């Protein structure tokens, strides 16, 4: 039982090593063209714009909540 587990583990390790060796020595390359650069830059720009909008919305919500609290305090005094 133990021997079979060790043998299967060694066989699996051998297969994994072969896969990584193939990946390491393969000649596959990704051709990075200007289209991919443009898509990446567009994605980054959209992400930044969404983040800025989210942050501005959060700031406005905080201001509205503060004004609401101040109005409620002033209303209870008068």
ZIUR-V483257 format. One record per residue. N is the residue number from 1. SS is DSSP state (h for helix, s for strand, l for the rest). PSI is psi in whole degrees, 0 to 359 (999 if undefined). Layout:
N;SS;PSI
N;SS;PSI
//
This chain:
1;l;309
2;h;320
3;h;321
4;h;324
5;h;318
6;h;317
7;h;317
8;h;324
9;h;318
10;h;321
11;h;317
12;h;315
13;h;320
14;h;319
15;h;318
16;h;318
17;h;320
18;h;320
19;h;312
20;h;326
21;h;320
22;h;316
23;h;320
24;h;321
25;h;3
26;l;160
27;l;17
28;l;134
29;l;149
30;l;124
31;l;112
32;l;108
33;l;178
34;h;334
35;h;317
36;h;323
37;h;317
38;h;317
39;h;318
40;h;315
41;h;322
42;h;317
43;h;318
44;h;318
45;h;318
46;h;318
47;h;315
48;h;317
49;h;317
50;h;321
51;h;317
52;h;316
53;h;318
54;h;316
55;h;317
56;h;320
57;h;319
58;h;319
59;h;316
60;h;321
61;h;320
62;h;318
63;h;316
64;h;318
65;h;320
66;h;316
67;h;321
68;h;316
69;h;317
70;h;319
71;h;319
72;h;322
73;h;320
74;h;324
75;h;324
76;h;334
77;h;324
78;l;999
//
